[in-house]
Amino acid sequence: MKPEPGRSGTTALREDGPPNGAELPGTGPSPVGGPEPSALSVPALTAPEVFAALNGSPRGLSAAEAGARQARYGPNELPGVGRGHVWRRLAAQFTDLFAVVLLVSSLITFLAYTLEQPRDPATLQLALAILGVVLLNAGIGFAQEYSAERTAESLQAMVPHTCRVLRDGEPQELPARELVPGDLVLLEAGDAVSADCRLVEAHDVAVNNAALTGESDAVARVADPVPDGPALEARNCVFMGTDVVAGTGRAVVCAIGTATEFGRIFRLTAEAPRQQTPLQRQVAAMARRVAGVALATGALLFAIRAPGGQPFVDTFVFSLGVMVALVPEGLPATLSVSLAIGVRRMARKHALVKQLLAVEALGSTSVVCTDKTGTLTQAEMTVVQLWAGGAGHAVSGVGYGPVGEVADAGAVRELLRTAALCSNARLVPPAGREGWRVLGDTTEGALLVAAGKAGLDPAAEEARTPRVAEYPFDSDRKLMSTVHRDGDDTYVACVKGAPLELLARCDAVEWEGARAPLTDALRDRVVAAADGMAAEGLRVLAVARRQVAGAHPAPGDVESGLTLLGLTGMYDPPRPEVRDAVDACRRAGIRIVMVTGDHPLTAEAVARRVGIVRGPTPSVATGAQLDTMNDEGLDALLADSTELLLCRVSPEHKMRVVTAFQRRGEVVAVTGDGANDAPALKHADIGVAMGASGTDVAREAAVMVLLDDSFASISTAVGLGRSVYRNIRKFLIYLFSHNIAELAPILAATFAGFPLVPITAVQVLAIDLGSDVLPALALGAEPMERDVMDSPPRPRRERLFSASVMGRILFLGGIQAIGVCTVFFWHIHASGIPYADFTKTTPVYREAITMVQAGIVVSQFFNALAVRTDRQSVFRVGLLSNPWLLAAGGFGIGLMAAISYAPPLQAVFGTAPLAPADWAVLTGFGALLLAAEELRKWVLRRRVAAPKGETR
C-alpha cells in the first residue's frame, strides 16, 4: 500500500509533540497544542531504539505516564459519524424543484384567497390540495431515503474493544481506546490488533491483513529492523483492525486513532461523496425544463387574459391551473414506489439494494471493477494437484471441508504427512452457520485438508511424532522447518517452501517408492513440473525431509542434505457460477476490470479461469505503475485495454481508477468485501459488497449487497435495473401524455375567448394523484423482457426523454387532447348559451368540465394498455397479462364515477352527473387512441425488420 506523501513506513514521534492522535504528523495541528512533532522511521530501528524513540520501556509505561499521554494525545478511537438531524433530512425533501414550484403555487393561492372579496372556498381548497401533494411526496421520499451513513461506525466496530499491555511491568487488560503511543502490547494468536505497532519481540508471529489489503493469506512478521518502504510492507509492524493468526509477540504502539493505516481508510471513506445516479441527473434536468415551461406558459396566459377585464384572482387561478396541469405532481411518488418494486424484485434474487435510485443506475452500468479474493473466488485455498515420483495426482473437492479424494493416495501419503506436520494452522469444524474454517495460514490449512482427503489424521500424526523445534518461515530463506521426535532417539526434520530454494538444499528424491540421488536430469524434471503447475496459476510448495541428530540441530543441518518428497499445487478456486455471470455481462456490453491487491500472475490465472481474460496478452498494470502515470496516461490505459488487470493496488488507486472511468463517461460498479474496498465502493456509481463474507465496512459503504456473495447476482441485478429503466419510460409516456390533454383545452379556451377553465386545478390534481398513480405503478411493475441483456448499456448522457419518447408523448397526448377538446366545446355549443353568460354554477359548464375530466381518465385507461409495448401489439402480449394494470385502471374510472355522481365530491370538484351516452362517447375516444397506437406499431414493424423477430 502506498504511504501518505512524505510518509515512509510507520512513524514514531518523540515526546515533544503529539504523535498520532487526530492528525498525522505534519498534516495539521496538534489536538491539544504543542509544537509540530518530529518523525522517525520506526521499521529501520532496533528494539532499543524503538523504546528510546517513543520514550517507552521493556517494562511498559507507568500508570502515571500512560494517564498523562492519554490526556495529551486523546483516545485511541475513530471519530463518530456526524449524522444530520432528522428535521434537516426531512426539509431536504422540499428542495426538489417540483416541490418548490408547488409550494410557491400553494402559498400564492392562499394569499389570493385571503385578498379576494368575497372569498371563494374553491381557492382555499386548491391551496390545501397543492400543499397536500407536496407533503405526500415528501413523506414518501423521506420514508424511502432515510438511512444513516454507518460506514465509519462499522470501521469502529472492527477495532477490538480490549487489549493486553504491560503497565508498570505487569500484564493488564484494558479498553483499546486507552492505548497511547509507547504502550507495550502483548500479542498472541487470535488477538485483534488495536493500534499500529512495531514488533520488538516476535515468536512465529503471522497476521491476517485482509481488512487493509483485501488478501486473506497469513503474513509472517519479525522483530528485526527492515529497510524503509511502504507502511504495509514493513514486516516488523502490525496494524489496527488486523488479526494475529499465529505466534506470540510484544509490540510498541506508534500510531493511534485516525493516524493509523486503518484510520486513513476511515478518512477516505468518510470523505468520499456519494455519486449522483444517472436517473437523479436526468430527473433533475427534466424537473428544470418542466418547471420552466410551466412557469413560462402560466405567465404568458396570465398576460393574455389579464387585459380582457377578468378579475385578477380569477385570472391568476386560471394561470395557476395551467401550471398545475403541466407539473406531473404524481411523478415523485410514482418513481419512488416503482423503484421500491425493483428493490423487492432484486432482494428475491439475493441482491439487497439500499438506495432506491441505485436500482436504475444498475441498468446503465457499463464497467464493473471487481475484486478477486472473496468476490470471484471462494477465499478458501485448496490443493488441487500433487506431484511425486515423477507422476501427478489430482485432488478433488473444494474448500476447507475434508470432502474429496486424492488420486493414488498411497503414493503421496508421506508427502502430505510431512506437509501437515510442518504446519501451524488448525481446522475448525462447522459451528452454527459457519462451515469449516482455518485458524492460521490458509495455505497450511489447505495442506491439512489435502492430508485428510488422503486418509491421514493430522492431529494423530502430530501426537505420534511430536514437534520439538521449529524454524519459522522468513522471506530470505523462503522455507519453514520443524523437527519431530520419531521414536525414542530418532528425529526427523520436515521442510516446506519455495520449490527452487528447497530444491537447492536437496541431494536426494523419493522416486517410484525409493530414495534416489537427485541427478541433474531428475532436478530438471522437478523444475519442469513446478513450472507447469505455476503456469496454471497454482501456488506451488515443495516438501522435503531428513533425519537429524538431536532435538535441536543447527538450522544449517536441518535445511541441507534433504530428500525431496514432491510438490503441492493449490489455488483459491473461483465461484462456480462466476463464469456464466461474466459471459452474461459480456453479452450485455459490460466491461469487467479486475482490481486486486494480489500478484499479477495470480490475478491473470483467476481472470482466465472465470472468463474475464480470453486473449493471449491482457494489459496488466500494478499500483507502482499507476503512481508513475498522470491522468492522461491513465485515461489512455483505460481506453486502449479491452482486457485489463490492475494488481497490487491500494484504496487510493481504486478511487483514482473509478474517477478515471467516470471521467470517460462510464457508469462504474465496484465490487469488494474488505475494509480496504470501502472508499472505492462509496465513490463508485454503484458499490457492490458481499453480504456473507464481506466486512461491515464494505456493506455499509456499498449501495448494493449481494446476500449470497454470488457474482452471478450482479448480472441478474443489471438486467432488473435495465427493466426498471424501460418501465420508467413507459409510465413517463403515460403520465406526460395526459398532461397535454389537460393543457390543450385550457389553451383552446383561452384563444377561443371562453371565460372559464375547461378543467380546474383541483380536477387536475385528482387525475394526477387519484386516477393515474396506480396505473403508473402497475406499468412500473411490468416483468423483465427476455432480450434485456442482449444490448449494450445505454450511454451515460442519453436523455430520459429521447426523441422516440417525446414522439410517443406528443402522439398519444395529441389524440387525447383532440378528444377532450371536442367533447368540451360540443357540450358548450350544444347548449346555445353565449360564452359571456357562463358561470361556475352553470349546469352545462359543470357537465362539460366533468366530461373533460372523465375523458382524460377513460383515455388513460386505454393509454396504459398502449404504452406497455414499443413495437409489439399489446393483444399479442395479452390484455390480461398484467392484471394489476387493469385493476388500477378500473379503480381510476370508479373514482371518476364517484366524483361525477357523489354529491359531496360534486361540491368539491364542481362536477355534474354524466349520462350513459356520455360514457359511451368517452369510451369510443379511448378505443380510438388504442387503435391509433396499434396502427403506429404496425407501421413501425413493417418499416423496421428486427433481426431476431419482434421484440417488445
N, C-alpha and C positions, 0 to 999 in steps of 0.2 A: 504494500500500500504506500502510496506516495505521501511523504510527510508534508506538514504545513510549510509554506515558503519560509526558508531560513531555519527550518527545524530539522535536525538530523537525529534520527532515533528518538530516544526518550531523554528528557532534560531533567537535571537535578538543580535545585535552586538553593542558594545559601540563605542563612538566617536573616540577612539584611534586607530581605524583601519577601513579599508573599509569593509562595510557589505557584500552585496550580489551582487556585480557587475558582472564582467565576470567570477569570480571564486567563488566556495563555500568556506566557512570558513575552513581553514586548508587544502584545496586541492591544493593551488597554490599561486603564488604571487599576491599581490595587483595590480589592473590595473593601479594604479597611485603611487605605492610605499607606504612605511609605514610599521609598524610592523604587525605581524600576529594578527588578531582580536581574542578577547575572546568571547565565545559564551555562551548565557544564554538560558535556556528553557523558551520560551515565553508562551506556554499554561498554565503552572503552576503558572504564575504570576497574581497578581491582576491588575486592570486597572491602579492605580497609579504607580505600579512597572513597568508596560509596558512603560508608558511615561518616567519614570526615566531611564529604560534600554536603550531606544532609543533616549534619550535626546529630547523627544517631549513634547507636551503640549496640554491640552484640548482645547486651542485656535488655535492649529495648529502651524506650523512653520512660522517664519517671512520670508518675501520675500528674505532678505539678506542671512539668514541661508539656505533657500532652494537652492538659487543660488550657495552657497559655496558647498553644498553637491552634487549638480548636477555636478559641476566641478570636485569634488573629486571622486565620485563614477561612473560617466558616466550615459548615458541614460538608461531608463527602456525599453529595446528592445532586441530582439533576433538578433544575428549577421546574416548578409546576407549570402546567399549560394555562395560559390566560384564556379563559372562556368568556365569550361575550354574554352580557346579560340577556335574559330571555326576552325582555321587552325590546331590546335592540334588534334581536333576531326577528321578532315579530314585526317591528317597524320597517325592517328591510323589505318585507313583503309588499309594502305600499310604495316602494320606489320604482316598481315596474312602470314603464311608460303608459301602458294601458290603464293601470291603476291611477296614475297621476291625472290622466285626461278625464277619467270618470269621476275622480274625487273633485276636481275643479268644476266639472259639469254639475255635480250634485250640489256643491256649495253655491254656485251661481243660481241654480234653480231655486234653492231655498231662499236666497236673497230676493229673487224675483217674487216669490210667494209673499214674503214679508212686505214688499213695496206695493204690490198691486192692490187696487181697490175696485170692487170687493175682492177678497181673497178667494181664489179658486182651489178647492180641496184637491183637484186633479194635479195641480202644480206641486203641492206638497207630497202627494203620492209618488209623483215622478222622482222628486228629490230623494225620498226614502228608498225607492226601488233601486235607483242607481247606487246609492250608498250600500244597500244590501248586497248588490252584486259584488262590489269591491270587498266587502267583509267576507263574503262567501269564498271568493277566490283566494283571499289572503289566508283564511283559515285552512283551506285545503293545502295550499303551498307550504304553510308553516308546519302542518302535521306531517307532510311528506318529507320535508327537508331538514327538520330539526334533529340533528345528531351532533353531539360534541366531538371535537377533534381530540382523540385519545392517543394519538401516535406517541407523543413524548411521554405520556404517562405509562404506556406499555414498555417503553425503554426503561423507565424506572423499575417496572415490575421484574425486569430481567436481572437487575442488580441484586445481589444477595443482601439479606437484611441483617445477618450477623456474620462475624468473622472471629478468628482466634489470633491473638497477638501476644507478644511479650511486653509486659509493662513492669518495671522495677525487677526484672529478672524472672518474673512469674508468668506462666501462661494464663491468659484471661480470654473470655468470650464476651464480646461487646457488640453493640449495634454498628453496622457498617458505616453509617453516617458519621460516627465519631472517629473514624480513621483520620490521621493527619500525616503530612509528609514527614518522613523519618521514622514512622512506626515500623516495627519488625513483625511481619505477618508470618504465621505458621501455616504451611500448606500440606495437604495430603490428598490422595486420590478421592474423588467425589466432592471436593470443595469447589465452590464457585468463587472466582476472584473478585474482590471488592473494589480494587483500585489498580492503577497502573503501577507495577512494582519491578524492581531489579533484584533478581535472584542473587543471593550471596552464599547460598548453600543448596545443593541440588543432588538428590539421590534418585536417579532414574525417572526424573520428572518428565511427564508428557502432558500437553494441554490440547484441548479442542477449541480452535479459534473460529468455529463456524459462525458465531454471532457477528464476527467482524469481517471475515473473509468469504463466508458462504461455503467453504470447503470443510468437510467433516472429518478429514484424516487427522489422527493424533500427530502432534508435532513435538519432537524432543526438545527439552530445554536444559541448559547448562548454567553453571555459575561462573565460568571463566570469562574474562574480558573478550569482547568481539569488536571488530572494526566498526566505525560509524557507517550508517546506512539508513534506509527507510525503517520507520519505527517497528512495524510488524515483522520485519525480517531480523530484528535483534533477538538472537537465540537465547539470551540471558534475561529476557524480560517477559513478564506475564501481564495481561491486560484485563481491565474491568469488563465484566459480562461474559468472560470465557470460563471454561471448566478445566479443573485438573483431573485427568483421567488415569494417571499412573504416577507412582513415586511419592516422595516427600521432599520438603524443602523449606527454606526460610528466604523471605524477600523483604526488601526495604521499600516502603511506599514513596514514590517520587512524583505522582500526579493524582489529583483527586477531582471529583466533580466534572464540570464541563471541559476541563483541560485534558482529560483522558482521551484516548482514541475513541472510546465509546461515546464520550461527550461530544466529540467532533461530529460523529454521525447524528447525534441528537440535534446539534445545531443545524446541520444540513437539512434534516427532516423538518424541523420546526420552521425554518426559513423558506422552504420550498413552497411557492404559491400553488394553489390548485389551478389547473388549466381549464379555460372555458371549453366546453364541448362544441362540436360543430353546430349542433342544434341550438345551443344557447346563443351563439353568434348570429345564426340565421333568424331565430325568433326575435332577437333584439333589433336586427335590421328591419325585419318585417313590421315590428311594432312602430319603429320610427316612421316608416313610409305610410302605414295605415293611419297613424295619428296625424301625420302631416296632411294627408289627403282629407281626412275627416274635418280637421280644423279649417282648412282652406275652403272646402266645399260649404261648410256651415257658415263661414264668414261671407262667402260670395252670395249665398242665398239670402242671408240677412240684409246685405247691401242692396239686393234686388227688390226685396219685399218692403223694406223699411220706408222708402219714399212713397209707397202706394197708399198710405193713410191707415194701415193696420195698426192696432195698439202695440206699443213697444213690447210688452210682456208676451203677447200672443206671437209676435214676430220672432222674439227670442226663443220661445218654446218650440216654435216651428223649426228654427235653425238647429236647435239642440236635438230635435228628433232626427234631423239629417245626420248629425254627428254620431248619435247613438246607433243609427242604422248602419253606419259604416264600421263601427268598432265591434269586433267579434267578442262580446263580453264572455261568452261561454268557453272561449278557446283556452285560457289558462287552466281552468278546472278540467276540461276535457283532455288536454295534453297531459296533465299530472296523473289523472286516473288511468289514461291509456298506457302511459309509461309504467305505472304500477302493475298493470296487467302483464306487461312484458317482464317485469321483475319476478312476478309469481311463476310465469312460464319458465324462466331461466332457473329459478330455485328448484323446480321439479326436475331440471336437467343437471342438478348439482352445482349450479353457478349462482352464488349469492351476490346480488348487485346492491350496493349500499347507497348509491345516489341515482335517482330516477333518470336524470338526463344522460347518465353513462350508458343506459340501455341503447339509445340511438347511436351514441358515439361508437359503440362496439361495431355497429353495422358499417361504419365508414373507415374502420381500421385498415391501414394499408401496409404497416410494418409491425412485426412482433419482435421485440428484443427479449430473448428468453435466456434465463439462467440454465445451467446444466444440472448440477447436483440437486436432487430432490424435485426437479421440475421435469426434465426429460428423462432422468434416471431415477432409480429407486432409493438412492443413498444407502445401499447395502452392498458392500464389496462381496464378490462371490468368486470362488475359484472355479474356473470352467475347463482348465486344461492342465495336465501334469505331463512331465517328460522324464523318463527314467530308463536307463539301459538302452538308449537309442530308439525308444518307442514312445509314442504319445498315448495318453489316456484321458478320455473325455470324462468330465464330471457334470452330472445333470443336477437340476434343482436350482432355484434362485432364492437369494436372501439368506437370512440368518437361521431359518428353521432347518434342522438336520433332516431334511427330506430330499432324497435323491440318491444316486448311485455313482460309484467310481468304476469305470471300465477296468477289468482285470485288477481288482483292488489289491490282490496279494503281491503284485509286482511293485506297488508303490507304498506298501504298508510302512516300511521303515522310513521312507521319505516323509510321509505325513506324521508319523510318530515323532521323528526328530524335530520337524517344524512346530508341532504342537508343544513339545517340551520347551522349545526356545521361544516361548510366547508368554506375555504377562496379561493378556486380555482374558475376560471371563464371559461366558454365555449366560444370559439371564432368561429363564423360561417365561412363557406368556403369563401375564397377570392382569386381570381386568380387561380393559380394552386394548392394552398393549400386547403386541406379539413378541416374538423372540427378538432380543436386542443384545448389544455388545457393550460391556463396560471395558473401556480401554481402547487400544488401537484397533480400528476396524479392519486393517489388513491382517492383524493377528487373529481377529475374530473370524475372518474368512477361512484361515488355516484350520482353526478349531472345528468349524463346521465341516470342512472337507474331511478332516480326520474322522469325525463322527459318521459321515457317509460311507467311509471305508470300513466301518465296524469297530473303530477304536473308541475308547473312553478316555479322553484327555485327563480327566481328574484321576482315574485309576492309574494311568501311566505315570502321572506326577507322583502319586503316592508310592508306586513301586520303585521309581528312580527319583528320589527327592533331590531338589536343587540345593547345591551347596555354595555356588558362587555365580556371579553374573557380571558381564562386561557390556554395559548398555550401548545402544546404537549411538553413533555420532556421525556427523556429515563428512568427517575426514576419512574414517575407516570405511564407512557405509556398510558396517557389519554390526550384528548383535550376537553375543555368545553367552551360553550358560553352561555350567559344569554340574553334573549329576552323579550321585553315588549309584553305581550299577553292580551291586554285590558288596561283599564285606570290604575288600581292599581295591576295588576296581572303580575307576571314574571315567566318565565319557563326556566329551565336550560336544555340544550341539551349536551349530553356527548357521545363521541365515543372513542374506544380504544381497547387494547388487551383484549380478552374475559375473561381470568382468573382474570386480575386486575380489570376489570369493574364489573365482577360478584361478586367479594368480597365486592363491595360497594353497592350492590343491596339488598333490602329486599322484593321486590315485582316483579311481572312479568305480562305482558299482556298475558292472556291465554284465547283463544277462545273468544276474544272480551271483556273480563272483566279483571279488576285488581285483581290478586290473590296473596296471600302470597308466597314467594319463599321458599318452603319447600326443605328439603334435596333431596327428590325424584325428584322434578322439577329441582333443581340445577344439579343433576346428568344427567338428560335428556339434559339440556342445554350444559353441558360439553361434553357429548357424541356427540351431534350434531356438536359442534365446532371441536372436534377431527376428526369426519368423514369428514368434509369439508377440514380440514388441510391435512388429509391423501390423499385427491385427488389433493394436490398441490395448493390449493386455499389460498390466503391471507385472513384471517378471521378478521373481526372487529365486535365488539359488540356495540349496540346503546341503550342508556337509556335516561330517562328524569325525572324531578321532578319539583314541584312548589317550588319557593324560595321567601323569603320575601325581597323585596327591589331590587334596580337595581344593587347594588354592594355587594352581600353577601360574606362572608368569603369563601376561597377555600374549607375548610373542610365542609361547609354547602352545597356547590354546588355538591360535589362529594361524597355524602353519602346519605343513605336513598333513593336510586334511584329505579326507576321502569324499569326493562329490557323490551325493545321493541322487540329485536330479534338480528339476526346475518346476516351479509353480507359476501358473499364469492366471491372473484374476482381473476382474473389472467390475465397475458399478453398472449393473445391467439396465438398459433402457426400459421404461414402462412399456408393456406390450401394446398398448393402444396408441402410442405416440406416433408411430409411422403412418397409420391411417389418418390421424389428425393433421399431420404435416402435409400429406397428399391433398387433403381437403382444402387446406389453406393455399396450397399451390394452385389448385383449380380455381380458387376464388381470387387469384391475383394478389395474394398477400405475401409479402416478402418476410422471410424469417432470418433473423440475425442472432447468432449465439454470442452472448456477452457473459463471460465467466472469469473467475479468478484462477482457473486451472491452467495447466501446461498446454501449449498449442497442440502437441501431438495427441494428448488425451482428448482435447476438445474436438479435434478433427475426427478421431476414431468414433466418438459418440455421434458426431454430426452425420457421419456416413451411415452409421447403423440405423438412425432414425429417418434418414432421407433428406436432411437439410442440405447436405453436400452430396452432389452426384457427379460433378465434373472432376477432371483429373487434378486441377490445381486451384483450390479455393484461395481467396485472399485472406491472409492471416495477419493481424496487427496486434501487438502487445501494448500494455499500458505505457511502457517506456517509449515505444514508438509514437504513441498518441501525444506524449508530452513534447515531442520534437515538432509536431505538426501545428501550424496555425489553422485558423478556421477555414481558410481557402483549401488548404491541404486535406483537412478532414472532409470537407464537402466533396472534394474530388474523389477521395477514397470511397465514400458512401455512394457516389454516383456511378463510379466505374466498376464496382464489385457486385456482381449478381449473387455470388455465394461468399459471404463474409463471416469470419470468425474473429471476435475480439477477445483476447486472452490476457490473463494477468492484469486485470483492470481493477481500479478502486471505485468507491462510490462517486467520486468526482468525475472519473472518466465516464461512468454510466450516465450521469446527468448531462455531461457535455455531448455525448453521442445522441441522447434523446433530443436535446436542444437543436443539434445539427440536423437531425431528421425533420424536426418541426419547422426549421428554417427553410427546408426544401419543400414545405407544403404537405408533408406526410402526417397522417393521423397515427400516432405511435402507441402501441400497447407494450407494457413491460411486465414480464413475469419474474417472480422471485419468491424466496421463502425465508431468507435470513435478514437479520437487522441491517446488514450492510446494503441490502436492496432497498430499504425504506425511502431514502431520498429520491432515487430514480422512480420508484413506484408512485410517489406523490407528484413528481414533476411531470410524469407522462400524461398523455391524454387519457389513457386507461391503464391503471395499475392493477395487476392481477396477482394475487397472493395465494399460496397454498393453505388450505384450511386445516388439514390434519397434521402435516409435518411442519408447517410454517410457524415462525415466531409471531408473538402478539404484535410486535412492531410492524412486521410486514403486513399482517392482516389489517391493522388499523390505518396504515398509510395507503393501502390499496382501495380502489373503489369497487373491485370485484374480488370475491374469494371463491376459489374452487373447493367445494366441500369434499370432493373425493380426490383432490390433488391430481386430477387427471388432465393432462394437456389436451386430451380429446374434447373436454368440455369447452375449451376456448373456441374451437371451430363451430361447435353447436351454438355457443353464445353469439358468435359473429353472425351466424345465419339468422338467429332470432332477432338480433339487432337490425339486420337488413330488413327483415319482415316488418319490424316495428316502424321503420322509416317509410316503407311503402304504405303501411296502414295510416301513418300520419298524413301522408299526401292525400290519401283517399278522403279522410274526414276534413282536411283543409279545403279540398274542392267542394265537398258537401256544405261546409259552413259558409265559405265566401261566396258561393254561387247564389245562395239565398239573400246575402247582403245586397246583391244587385237588384234582386226582386223587391227588397224593402226600400231601396233608394229610388228606383225608377218611377214609381207612382208619385213620390214626393216631388221629384223634378218635373214630371209631366204636369202635375197640378200647378206648380209654380209658373211654368211657361204658358199654361192654358188660362191662367188668371183665376183659378179656383181658390177661394179664400181660406179653406181649411186643409188640414193634412189628411191624405188618404189612409195613413196608418200612424197611430200615435206612438210616442216613445215608450209608453208602458206596454203597448202591444208588442213592440219590437223586443223588449226585454222578456216578455212572456214567450215569444218564439225562440229567442236565443238561449234562454235558460230553462224553459219548460218543455218545449216540444223538440228541440234539436240536440240537446246534450246526450240523451240516452242513445239515439241512433248513431251519433258520432262515436260514442264509446263502443257500440256494437261493431262499427266499422274498424275501430282500433283493435278489436279482438279477433279479426279475421285470421284464419290459420295460416301458417307459413307456406309459401308456394314452393313447389318442388324444384324450381330452377334458381332458387335464390342464391345458391353458392356457385353458380356456373358463369358468373360475370365478374369482371374486375371491380374493385372498390370505386365508388363514385369520387370524383375529385373533391378535395377539401374545400375548394371555392365554389363548388356547384351550388346554385341557389335553390332554396326550398321551393320557391315559386319560379320554376323554369318556364320556358316558353310553352312547352306542352301543357303544363299545369294551368298556366294563365289562359291558354286557349280553351281548355275544358271549362274553366270557371266562367269565361265570357259566353261560351256556347250554351251551357246549361242555365246560367243565370239570365241570359238574354231570353231564352224560351220562357222561363218563369216570369220575367218582367213583362213580356208581352201578354201573358195570360192574366196576371193580376191587374194590369192597367186596363185591359179590355173589360173585365168584369166590373171594375170600379166605375169607369165612365159610362158603361152600358146602364148600370143601375142609376147613375145620376141623370143621364139624358132621358131615360125612360120615364122618369118622374115628371118631366116638363117644368120643374122648378128652376127659376133663374139662379145663376151662381151666387149672386149677391144676397139672396134670401136664405141661403143655407146657414144654419147654426149648429152648434154641437148637439143640440137636443132634437134636431130634425130626424124623424124616424128613418127616412130614406138614407140620410147620411150615416146613421148608425148601422143600417143594414149593409151599406156599401163598404164601410171600413171593416165590418165583420167578414164580408166576402173576401176582402184583400188578405186579412189575417188567415182565414181558413184556406184561401187559395195557396198561400205560401206553405202552410203546414201540409196540405194534401200533396202538393207538388214535391215537397221534400221527401215524402214517403217514397214516391217513385224515383226521386233523385238518389236516395240512398241505395236503391237496387241498381241504379245505373252505374254508380261510381265504383261498385265492387270489383269490376274488371277494367283493364285498359283496352284490350282488343277483343277478347273472347266474349261471346254472348253470355249474358247473365242467365239465360234459360239453359245453356249448356252446363253452367256451374251448378244450377239448381236454385230455384227461388226459396226452397226450404232448407238449404244447406247452412244458413245462418239464422236459426230460429230466434236468437236474441235480437237481431235486427228487425224482424217482423214484429216481435213483441214491443220493442221500443217505438217503432213507428205507429203501432196501434195505440200505445199509451199517448203519444203526441196528439193523435186525432181525437182520442177520448177527452183529453184535456181541452182541446179546442171546442169540442161539443159542449163541455161544461161551461166554458167562457161564453158560449153563444146562448145557452138555454138557462143557466142558473142565475136567478135574479141578483144574488149578492155579487157575483162576478160580473154581471152586466153593469152593475153600478160602478165597479172599479175600472173596467176597461171601456165603458161606453159602447157596448155591443148590443146586438139585437138578435132574435131567433132567426135561423135560416130555414127555408122551406126545403123539402126533399129535392125539388128540381134544382135548387142552388147547389146542393151537394153533388148532384149528378153532373152539372156543368163543370164544377171544380175537379171532379174525378176524371172527366174527359180531358181536361187540360193536363192533368198529371200523367195520364196514359199517353198523351201526345208527346210529352217530354221523354218518356221512356222509349217510345217508338223512334223518336228522332235520334236519340243516343245510340240505339241499336243499329240504325241506318248508318250513323257515322262510323261505328265499329266495323260494320260490314264493308264499307268503302275502304277503311284503313286496312282490313285484312286482305282485300283484293290488291291494294297497292303495295303492301309490304309482304313479301314472301318470306316468312320466318323459316330459317334453315332447319329448325327442329320441330316444325309444326307450330300449332297455335300455342301461345303462352299467354298467361294472364297478365 
